[in-house]
Amino acid sequence: MSRDTHLAGSPADLDRVATWLTDVVPAASTFGDEVYGARSATGSAWESEAATAFAAQLRTLGVAADGTTTAVRTAATVVADLAAALRTAQDEMRRARQVAREGGLAVTGTVIQPPGQAPAAVPALPPDATPAEVARHDQGTAALTAYEREVTAWNDAVAVA
């Protein structure tokens, strides 16, 4: 059974999202600071039931702004970590395909094909082997060696992928 090593996604796109989120954090934080500042300024200059209600709304807005800042900061970190993990995984899949190719396996696009059927066992050469028998023996031994190399490459590639 073949092994598809394709991993969809763009680490660069995720990096851009993480950067954008990181760039939003200072604005969200500043907004929260300004809301708390307005609440303080209003509280000392305006006293009434309406002022109390307005201050309560500003407190709620300030808390929400702080929560937004925290959420955006956390999201930026999570997205950046995802970009790094995807980049690493895609690099590993490329390495698996390279190992497979170097081991003599067929790789089509991102799909690694397993080794074919094992060649027949090579019988021992008789002491009086003819040149034709020696040639067949050498061909059989070379086929077995190539197959063993493919099996090793397959096992190594599958361990990575």
Solvent accessible surface area in square Angstrom, and as a share of the most:
residue,aa,sasa,rsa
1,M,203,0.90
2,S,48,0.31
3,R,82,0.30
4,D,90,0.46
5,T,3,0.02
6,H,111,0.50
7,L,69,0.34
8,A,78,0.61
9,G,51,0.49
10,S,41,0.26
11,P,17,0.11
12,A,49,0.38
13,D,70,0.36
14,L,39,0.19
15,D,49,0.26
16,R,145,0.53
17,V,70,0.40
18,A,8,0.06
19,T,79,0.46
20,W,161,0.56
21,L,24,0.12
22,T,75,0.44
23,D,97,0.50
24,V,42,0.24
25,V,17,0.10
26,P,80,0.51
27,A,68,0.52
28,A,14,0.11
29,S,42,0.27
30,T,67,0.39
31,F,98,0.41
32,G,1,0.01
33,D,94,0.49
34,E,110,0.49
35,V,9,0.05
36,Y,67,0.26
37,G,39,0.38
38,A,45,0.35
39,R,74,0.27
40,S,76,0.49
41,A,63,0.49
42,T,25,0.15
43,G,41,0.40
44,S,97,0.63
45,A,90,0.70
46,W,105,0.37
47,E,154,0.69
48,S,56,0.36
49,E,158,0.71
50,A,58,0.45
51,A,6,0.05
52,T,97,0.56
53,A,60,0.47
54,F,89,0.37
55,A,17,0.13
56,A,36,0.28
57,Q,123,0.55
58,L,17,0.09
59,R,116,0.42
60,T,86,0.50
61,L,76,0.38
62,G,0,0.00
63,V,93,0.53
64,A,55,0.43
65,A,7,0.06
66,D,66,0.34
67,G,40,0.38
68,T,69,0.40
69,T,10,0.06
70,T,79,0.46
71,A,60,0.46
72,V,22,0.13
73,R,124,0.45
74,T,76,0.44
75,A,37,0.29
76,A,8,0.06
77,T,77,0.45
78,V,88,0.51
79,V,27,0.15
80,A,43,0.34
81,D,86,0.45
82,L,96,0.48
83,A,0,0.00
84,A,51,0.40
85,A,60,0.46
86,L,27,0.13
87,R,95,0.35
88,T,82,0.48
89,A,34,0.26
90,Q,28,0.12
91,D,65,0.34
92,E,60,0.27
93,M,24,0.11
94,R,123,0.45
95,R,112,0.41
96,A,0,0.00
97,R,30,0.11
98,Q,96,0.43
99,V,36,0.21
100,A,0,0.00
101,R,129,0.47
102,E,116,0.52
103,G,7,0.07
104,G,34,0.33
105,L,12,0.06
106,A,62,0.48
107,V,29,0.17
108,T,95,0.55
109,G,60,0.58
110,T,43,0.25
111,V,40,0.23
112,I,1,0.00
113,Q,66,0.30
114,P,43,0.27
115,P,25,0.16
116,G,55,0.53
117,Q,171,0.76
118,A,54,0.42
119,P,41,0.26
120,A,85,0.66
121,A,90,0.70
122,V,39,0.22
123,P,106,0.67
124,A,93,0.72
125,L,66,0.33
126,P,58,0.36
127,P,146,0.92
128,D,119,0.62
129,A,26,0.20
130,T,68,0.40
131,P,118,0.74
132,A,55,0.43
133,E,57,0.26
134,V,57,0.33
135,A,50,0.39
136,R,149,0.54
137,H,49,0.22
138,D,79,0.41
139,Q,127,0.56
140,G,20,0.19
141,T,60,0.35
142,A,62,0.48
143,A,44,0.34
144,L,50,0.25
145,T,81,0.47
146,A,43,0.33
147,Y,53,0.20
148,E,105,0.47
149,R,132,0.48
150,E,40,0.18
151,V,48,0.28
152,T,77,0.45
153,A,6,0.05
154,W,43,0.15
155,N,87,0.45
156,D,70,0.36
157,A,0,0.00
158,V,41,0.24
159,A,88,0.69
160,V,34,0.19
161,A,35,0.27
